């Protein structure tokens, strides 16, 4: 009678042990280092840097490294969604501005079909309020290092008349005069070329829109938060006083 090869038992056990070690030790250590290297994206640090008040949210939550948060890394459970909401408000050069972040993820297990459904809603934007209403508009970079930018408004494209601007950006609005006005107020966003620019004017405020896994990604957008705030304030004043 041949002996049972001990390798058949040892190799799976070693594999499981390595997997557990990697997930609970190595990966956690890597995420911790990554979060520490990007501490400037923590809500409290960013709010203080911009002179804003953190109205809602954990000051230690890292907007760029959400998996560093235990609640996010563990993921949603049935009847227990992941919900992270960050709001910081204040004034920049006398104009009301805010930075809003929302991550909401839900899990629903369909035991009858044997399927698990996940839904996630995410948004992040910095906004500057205008004094008066203005026609809606949307401005997006034609290309970025991480792909094309997904538009939000159904407005038609409206060239600015400036060849340099039109070659780099797409402006969409129902008011042609708005396009020409925007072309004169994009200087503050010159440093956002690689990551891209996504501006949305909803008629009451001007926002810079960011995403986690699509352009404009948060890391690119918030790398120059002061320039972003200044640019938004300049446009908000130009379009709505």
WOKA-V273825 format. One record per pair of residues at least 12 apart in sequence whose ideal C-beta (glycine too) atoms are under 6 Angstrom apart, sorted by the first residue. I is the first residue (numbers start at 1). GAP is how many residues later the second one is. D is the distance in Angstrom with one decimal. If there is no record, write none. Layout:
i=I gap=GAP d=D
i=I gap=GAP d=D
This chain:
i=31 gap=36 d=5.8
i=31 gap=37 d=5.5
i=34 gap=31 d=5.7
i=35 gap=27 d=5.2
i=35 gap=30 d=4.5
i=35 gap=33 d=3.8
i=38 gap=26 d=5.2
i=38 gap=27 d=5.8
i=41 gap=21 d=5.1
i=41 gap=22 d=4.9
i=41 gap=23 d=3.9
i=42 gap=18 d=5.7
i=42 gap=20 d=5.2
i=43 gap=14 d=5.2
i=43 gap=16 d=5.3
i=43 gap=18 d=5.0
i=43 gap=43 d=5.0
i=44 gap=15 d=2.8
i=47 gap=41 d=4.2
i=50 gap=175 d=5.8
i=51 gap=39 d=5.9
i=52 gap=36 d=4.2
i=52 gap=37 d=6.0
i=52 gap=38 d=3.8
i=53 gap=36 d=5.8
i=53 gap=37 d=5.6
i=54 gap=34 d=5.0
i=55 gap=32 d=4.6
i=55 gap=34 d=5.4
i=56 gap=29 d=5.7
i=56 gap=31 d=4.1
i=57 gap=28 d=6.0
i=57 gap=29 d=3.6
i=63 gap=38 d=5.7
i=63 gap=155 d=5.7
i=64 gap=154 d=5.3
i=64 gap=155 d=5.2
i=76 gap=29 d=4.7
i=76 gap=30 d=5.4
i=76 gap=31 d=4.2
i=77 gap=30 d=6.0
i=78 gap=29 d=5.8
i=78 gap=31 d=5.3
i=81 gap=25 d=4.4
i=82 gap=23 d=4.3
i=83 gap=21 d=5.1
i=84 gap=19 d=4.3
i=85 gap=17 d=5.3
i=86 gap=15 d=3.9
i=87 gap=13 d=5.4
i=92 gap=137 d=4.4
i=92 gap=141 d=5.3
i=93 gap=140 d=5.2
i=95 gap=33 d=5.3
i=95 gap=138 d=4.5
i=95 gap=141 d=6.0
i=96 gap=33 d=4.4
i=97 gap=31 d=4.8
i=97 gap=132 d=5.8
i=98 gap=29 d=5.5
i=99 gap=27 d=4.7
i=100 gap=25 d=5.8
i=101 gap=23 d=4.6
i=102 gap=21 d=5.1
i=103 gap=19 d=5.3
i=104 gap=17 d=4.6
i=105 gap=15 d=4.4
i=106 gap=13 d=5.0
i=122 gap=90 d=5.9
i=124 gap=86 d=4.4
i=124 gap=94 d=5.9
i=125 gap=82 d=4.4
i=125 gap=84 d=5.0
i=126 gap=82 d=4.9
i=126 gap=102 d=5.6
i=127 gap=78 d=4.6
i=127 gap=80 d=4.2
i=128 gap=78 d=5.4
i=128 gap=104 d=3.8
i=128 gap=105 d=4.8
i=128 gap=108 d=4.0
i=129 gap=76 d=4.8
i=130 gap=106 d=4.5
i=130 gap=110 d=2.6
i=131 gap=109 d=5.6
i=131 gap=110 d=4.0
i=132 gap=108 d=4.4
i=132 gap=109 d=4.7
i=133 gap=70 d=5.3
i=134 gap=105 d=4.2
i=134 gap=106 d=4.5
i=135 gap=40 d=3.7
i=135 gap=43 d=5.4
i=136 gap=65 d=5.8
i=136 gap=67 d=5.3
i=137 gap=36 d=3.8
i=137 gap=41 d=5.0
i=137 gap=64 d=4.4
i=138 gap=13 d=5.9
i=138 gap=15 d=4.6
i=138 gap=34 d=4.6
i=138 gap=62 d=5.3
i=139 gap=30 d=5.6
i=139 gap=32 d=5.1
i=139 gap=43 d=6.0
i=139 gap=60 d=4.3
i=140 gap=30 d=5.2
i=140 gap=58 d=5.3
i=141 gap=28 d=6.0
i=141 gap=55 d=3.8
i=141 gap=56 d=5.0
i=142 gap=28 d=5.9
i=144 gap=52 d=3.4
i=144 gap=71 d=4.3
i=145 gap=49 d=4.8
i=146 gap=69 d=4.6
i=146 gap=71 d=5.9
i=147 gap=68 d=5.5
i=149 gap=47 d=5.7
i=149 gap=49 d=5.1
i=149 gap=66 d=5.1
i=152 gap=48 d=5.9
i=155 gap=17 d=4.0
i=155 gap=18 d=5.2
i=155 gap=19 d=5.7
i=157 gap=13 d=5.9
i=157 gap=15 d=5.3
i=158 gap=13 d=5.5
i=158 gap=15 d=5.0
i=158 gap=18 d=5.3
i=158 gap=21 d=4.4
i=160 gap=19 d=4.4
i=160 gap=20 d=5.6
i=160 gap=23 d=3.8
i=161 gap=19 d=5.8
i=162 gap=21 d=4.4
i=165 gap=18 d=4.5
i=181 gap=57 d=5.8
i=185 gap=49 d=5.1
i=185 gap=50 d=5.0
i=185 gap=53 d=5.3
i=188 gap=39 d=5.2
i=188 gap=42 d=5.0
i=188 gap=43 d=3.2
i=189 gap=42 d=5.0
i=191 gap=33 d=5.3
i=195 gap=21 d=5.4
i=195 gap=25 d=2.4
i=196 gap=19 d=4.9
i=196 gap=20 d=4.6
i=198 gap=18 d=4.9
i=206 gap=26 d=5.2
i=206 gap=29 d=4.9
i=206 gap=30 d=4.7
i=208 gap=20 d=5.3
